[in-house]
Amino acid sequence: MWVLVFFDLPTETKKDRKIYAQFRKKILADGFQMFQFSIYLRHCSSKENADVHTKRVKKILPPKGHVGILTITDKQFGMIEIFHGKEPAVAMAPPQQLELF
């Protein structure tokens, strides 16, 4: 599963910029990676794990701005087409899952 967080937060005042920076740092600390500006993603091993990270993002929602959270499967994420200009780019592969016995 992949959890994507999309956000558009105000940055007009010094206080707004501080709130933006804190939100960004907290989602990075939770294991999200920047995909594009204001789009962060995280791979999760299961639906239950994705729910945990979704709840964490909901706990730190800023008072203003727009935040979207989207959860998709590995198969859906695998169908993404990424381009740098007109050249196709390599999409991110999901991390390998280790099995412990």
MODELLER restraints for C-alpha pairs under 7 A, 6 or more apart:
rsr = mdl.restraints
at = mdl.atoms
rsr.add(forms.Gaussian(group=physical.xy_distance, feature=features.Distance(at['CA:1:A'], at['CA:43:A']), mean=5.95, stdev=0.5))
rsr.add(forms.Gaussian(group=physical.xy_distance, feature=features.Distance(at['CA:1:A'], at['CA:44:A']), mean=5.14, stdev=0.5))
rsr.add(forms.Gaussian(group=physical.xy_distance, feature=features.Distance(at['CA:1:A'], at['CA:45:A']), mean=6.21, stdev=0.5))
rsr.add(forms.Gaussian(group=physical.xy_distance, feature=features.Distance(at['CA:1:A'], at['CA:46:A']), mean=6.04, stdev=0.5))
rsr.add(forms.Gaussian(group=physical.xy_distance, feature=features.Distance(at['CA:1:A'], at['CA:47:A']), mean=6.51, stdev=0.5))
rsr.add(forms.Gaussian(group=physical.xy_distance, feature=features.Distance(at['CA:1:A'], at['CA:50:A']), mean=6.79, stdev=0.5))
rsr.add(forms.Gaussian(group=physical.xy_distance, feature=features.Distance(at['CA:1:A'], at['CA:71:A']), mean=6.78, stdev=0.5))
rsr.add(forms.Gaussian(group=physical.xy_distance, feature=features.Distance(at['CA:1:A'], at['CA:72:A']), mean=5.68, stdev=0.5))
rsr.add(forms.Gaussian(group=physical.xy_distance, feature=features.Distance(at['CA:1:A'], at['CA:73:A']), mean=4.39, stdev=0.5))
rsr.add(forms.Gaussian(group=physical.xy_distance, feature=features.Distance(at['CA:1:A'], at['CA:74:A']), mean=5.33, stdev=0.5))
rsr.add(forms.Gaussian(group=physical.xy_distance, feature=features.Distance(at['CA:2:A'], at['CA:41:A']), mean=6.75, stdev=0.5))
rsr.add(forms.Gaussian(group=physical.xy_distance, feature=features.Distance(at['CA:2:A'], at['CA:42:A']), mean=5.64, stdev=0.5))
rsr.add(forms.Gaussian(group=physical.xy_distance, feature=features.Distance(at['CA:2:A'], at['CA:43:A']), mean=4.57, stdev=0.5))
rsr.add(forms.Gaussian(group=physical.xy_distance, feature=features.Distance(at['CA:2:A'], at['CA:44:A']), mean=5.84, stdev=0.5))
rsr.add(forms.Gaussian(group=physical.xy_distance, feature=features.Distance(at['CA:2:A'], at['CA:71:A']), mean=5.56, stdev=0.5))
rsr.add(forms.Gaussian(group=physical.xy_distance, feature=features.Distance(at['CA:2:A'], at['CA:72:A']), mean=5.27, stdev=0.5))
rsr.add(forms.Gaussian(group=physical.xy_distance, feature=features.Distance(at['CA:2:A'], at['CA:73:A']), mean=6.05, stdev=0.5))
rsr.add(forms.Gaussian(group=physical.xy_distance, feature=features.Distance(at['CA:2:A'], at['CA:74:A']), mean=6.62, stdev=0.5))
rsr.add(forms.Gaussian(group=physical.xy_distance, feature=features.Distance(at['CA:3:A'], at['CA:41:A']), mean=5.53, stdev=0.5))
rsr.add(forms.Gaussian(group=physical.xy_distance, feature=features.Distance(at['CA:3:A'], at['CA:42:A']), mean=5.28, stdev=0.5))
rsr.add(forms.Gaussian(group=physical.xy_distance, feature=features.Distance(at['CA:3:A'], at['CA:43:A']), mean=6.48, stdev=0.5))
rsr.add(forms.Gaussian(group=physical.xy_distance, feature=features.Distance(at['CA:3:A'], at['CA:50:A']), mean=6.42, stdev=0.5))
rsr.add(forms.Gaussian(group=physical.xy_distance, feature=features.Distance(at['CA:3:A'], at['CA:69:A']), mean=6.95, stdev=0.5))
rsr.add(forms.Gaussian(group=physical.xy_distance, feature=features.Distance(at['CA:3:A'], at['CA:70:A']), mean=5.70, stdev=0.5))
rsr.add(forms.Gaussian(group=physical.xy_distance, feature=features.Distance(at['CA:3:A'], at['CA:71:A']), mean=4.49, stdev=0.5))
rsr.add(forms.Gaussian(group=physical.xy_distance, feature=features.Distance(at['CA:3:A'], at['CA:72:A']), mean=6.60, stdev=0.5))
rsr.add(forms.Gaussian(group=physical.xy_distance, feature=features.Distance(at['CA:4:A'], at['CA:39:A']), mean=6.93, stdev=0.5))
rsr.add(forms.Gaussian(group=physical.xy_distance, feature=features.Distance(at['CA:4:A'], at['CA:40:A']), mean=5.68, stdev=0.5))
rsr.add(forms.Gaussian(group=physical.xy_distance, feature=features.Distance(at['CA:4:A'], at['CA:41:A']), mean=4.33, stdev=0.5))
rsr.add(forms.Gaussian(group=physical.xy_distance, feature=features.Distance(at['CA:4:A'], at['CA:42:A']), mean=6.59, stdev=0.5))
rsr.add(forms.Gaussian(group=physical.xy_distance, feature=features.Distance(at['CA:4:A'], at['CA:69:A']), mean=5.66, stdev=0.5))
rsr.add(forms.Gaussian(group=physical.xy_distance, feature=features.Distance(at['CA:4:A'], at['CA:70:A']), mean=5.04, stdev=0.5))
rsr.add(forms.Gaussian(group=physical.xy_distance, feature=features.Distance(at['CA:4:A'], at['CA:71:A']), mean=6.26, stdev=0.5))
rsr.add(forms.Gaussian(group=physical.xy_distance, feature=features.Distance(at['CA:5:A'], at['CA:39:A']), mean=5.72, stdev=0.5))
rsr.add(forms.Gaussian(group=physical.xy_distance, feature=features.Distance(at['CA:5:A'], at['CA:40:A']), mean=5.19, stdev=0.5))
rsr.add(forms.Gaussian(group=physical.xy_distance, feature=features.Distance(at['CA:5:A'], at['CA:41:A']), mean=6.21, stdev=0.5))
rsr.add(forms.Gaussian(group=physical.xy_distance, feature=features.Distance(at['CA:5:A'], at['CA:67:A']), mean=6.99, stdev=0.5))
rsr.add(forms.Gaussian(group=physical.xy_distance, feature=features.Distance(at['CA:5:A'], at['CA:68:A']), mean=5.65, stdev=0.5))
rsr.add(forms.Gaussian(group=physical.xy_distance, feature=features.Distance(at['CA:5:A'], at['CA:69:A']), mean=4.62, stdev=0.5))
rsr.add(forms.Gaussian(group=physical.xy_distance, feature=features.Distance(at['CA:5:A'], at['CA:70:A']), mean=6.49, stdev=0.5))
rsr.add(forms.Gaussian(group=physical.xy_distance, feature=features.Distance(at['CA:6:A'], at['CA:38:A']), mean=5.77, stdev=0.5))
rsr.add(forms.Gaussian(group=physical.xy_distance, feature=features.Distance(at['CA:6:A'], at['CA:39:A']), mean=4.63, stdev=0.5))
rsr.add(forms.Gaussian(group=physical.xy_distance, feature=features.Distance(at['CA:6:A'], at['CA:40:A']), mean=6.61, stdev=0.5))
rsr.add(forms.Gaussian(group=physical.xy_distance, feature=features.Distance(at['CA:6:A'], at['CA:67:A']), mean=5.59, stdev=0.5))
rsr.add(forms.Gaussian(group=physical.xy_distance, feature=features.Distance(at['CA:6:A'], at['CA:68:A']), mean=4.88, stdev=0.5))
rsr.add(forms.Gaussian(group=physical.xy_distance, feature=features.Distance(at['CA:6:A'], at['CA:69:A']), mean=6.36, stdev=0.5))
rsr.add(forms.Gaussian(group=physical.xy_distance, feature=features.Distance(at['CA:7:A'], at['CA:38:A']), mean=5.33, stdev=0.5))
rsr.add(forms.Gaussian(group=physical.xy_distance, feature=features.Distance(at['CA:7:A'], at['CA:39:A']), mean=6.67, stdev=0.5))
rsr.add(forms.Gaussian(group=physical.xy_distance, feature=features.Distance(at['CA:7:A'], at['CA:66:A']), mean=5.52, stdev=0.5))
rsr.add(forms.Gaussian(group=physical.xy_distance, feature=features.Distance(at['CA:7:A'], at['CA:67:A']), mean=4.24, stdev=0.5))
rsr.add(forms.Gaussian(group=physical.xy_distance, feature=features.Distance(at['CA:7:A'], at['CA:68:A']), mean=6.17, stdev=0.5))
rsr.add(forms.Gaussian(group=physical.xy_distance, feature=features.Distance(at['CA:8:A'], at['CA:38:A']), mean=6.64, stdev=0.5))
rsr.add(forms.Gaussian(group=physical.xy_distance, feature=features.Distance(at['CA:8:A'], at['CA:65:A']), mean=5.75, stdev=0.5))
rsr.add(forms.Gaussian(group=physical.xy_distance, feature=features.Distance(at['CA:8:A'], at['CA:66:A']), mean=5.18, stdev=0.5))
rsr.add(forms.Gaussian(group=physical.xy_distance, feature=features.Distance(at['CA:8:A'], at['CA:67:A']), mean=6.48, stdev=0.5))
rsr.add(forms.Gaussian(group=physical.xy_distance, feature=features.Distance(at['CA:9:A'], at['CA:20:A']), mean=6.35, stdev=0.5))
rsr.add(forms.Gaussian(group=physical.xy_distance, feature=features.Distance(at['CA:9:A'], at['CA:64:A']), mean=6.73, stdev=0.5))
rsr.add(forms.Gaussian(group=physical.xy_distance, feature=features.Distance(at['CA:9:A'], at['CA:65:A']), mean=4.29, stdev=0.5))
rsr.add(forms.Gaussian(group=physical.xy_distance, feature=features.Distance(at['CA:9:A'], at['CA:66:A']), mean=6.20, stdev=0.5))
rsr.add(forms.Gaussian(group=physical.xy_distance, feature=features.Distance(at['CA:10:A'], at['CA:16:A']), mean=5.88, stdev=0.5))
rsr.add(forms.Gaussian(group=physical.xy_distance, feature=features.Distance(at['CA:10:A'], at['CA:65:A']), mean=5.98, stdev=0.5))
rsr.add(forms.Gaussian(group=physical.xy_distance, feature=features.Distance(at['CA:11:A'], at['CA:17:A']), mean=4.71, stdev=0.5))
rsr.add(forms.Gaussian(group=physical.xy_distance, feature=features.Distance(at['CA:19:A'], at['CA:62:A']), mean=6.84, stdev=0.5))
rsr.add(forms.Gaussian(group=physical.xy_distance, feature=features.Distance(at['CA:23:A'], at['CA:60:A']), mean=6.81, stdev=0.5))
rsr.add(forms.Gaussian(group=physical.xy_distance, feature=features.Distance(at['CA:27:A'], at['CA:57:A']), mean=6.94, stdev=0.5))
rsr.add(forms.Gaussian(group=physical.xy_distance, feature=features.Distance(at['CA:31:A'], at['CA:42:A']), mean=6.38, stdev=0.5))
rsr.add(forms.Gaussian(group=physical.xy_distance, feature=features.Distance(at['CA:32:A'], at['CA:40:A']), mean=5.83, stdev=0.5))
rsr.add(forms.Gaussian(group=physical.xy_distance, feature=features.Distance(at['CA:32:A'], at['CA:41:A']), mean=5.14, stdev=0.5))
rsr.add(forms.Gaussian(group=physical.xy_distance, feature=features.Distance(at['CA:32:A'], at['CA:42:A']), mean=4.61, stdev=0.5))
rsr.add(forms.Gaussian(group=physical.xy_distance, feature=features.Distance(at['CA:33:A'], at['CA:40:A']), mean=5.30, stdev=0.5))
rsr.add(forms.Gaussian(group=physical.xy_distance, feature=features.Distance(at['CA:33:A'], at['CA:41:A']), mean=5.37, stdev=0.5))
rsr.add(forms.Gaussian(group=physical.xy_distance, feature=features.Distance(at['CA:33:A'], at['CA:42:A']), mean=6.28, stdev=0.5))
rsr.add(forms.Gaussian(group=physical.xy_distance, feature=features.Distance(at['CA:34:A'], at['CA:40:A']), mean=4.41, stdev=0.5))
rsr.add(forms.Gaussian(group=physical.xy_distance, feature=features.Distance(at['CA:34:A'], at['CA:41:A']), mean=6.51, stdev=0.5))
rsr.add(forms.Gaussian(group=physical.xy_distance, feature=features.Distance(at['CA:35:A'], at['CA:41:A']), mean=6.45, stdev=0.5))
rsr.add(forms.Gaussian(group=physical.xy_distance, feature=features.Distance(at['CA:43:A'], at['CA:94:A']), mean=6.68, stdev=0.5))
rsr.add(forms.Gaussian(group=physical.xy_distance, feature=features.Distance(at['CA:44:A'], at['CA:50:A']), mean=5.46, stdev=0.5))
rsr.add(forms.Gaussian(group=physical.xy_distance, feature=features.Distance(at['CA:82:A'], at['CA:88:A']), mean=5.96, stdev=0.5))
rsr.add(forms.Gaussian(group=physical.xy_distance, feature=features.Distance(at['CA:82:A'], at['CA:89:A']), mean=5.38, stdev=0.5))
rsr.add(forms.Gaussian(group=physical.xy_distance, feature=features.Distance(at['CA:82:A'], at['CA:90:A']), mean=6.92, stdev=0.5))
rsr.add(forms.Gaussian(group=physical.xy_distance, feature=features.Distance(at['CA:82:A'], at['CA:91:A']), mean=6.28, stdev=0.5))
rsr.add(forms.Gaussian(group=physical.xy_distance, feature=features.Distance(at['CA:83:A'], at['CA:89:A']), mean=5.03, stdev=0.5))
